[in-house]
Amino acid sequence: MELLDGGRSEADIIRMYSHITPEDIRACRDYAATGAKLSNVTWEDIDAIMDGKR
């Protein structure tokens, strides 16, 4: 998701990581969308948690 958010296209990602398929990217998007629907936690909150700041 970070690559997509950073402006990379699906084709770019697949070229960069040959083991990733379009289905993998769709699954990532679906997973992220589901998580966003289930929570009002922001990406900033998630980054802080992952960085151990919360």
Secondary structure, 3 states (H helix, E strand, C coil): CHHHHCCCCHHHHHHHCCCCCHHHHHHHHHHHHHHHHHCCCCHHHHHHHHCCCC
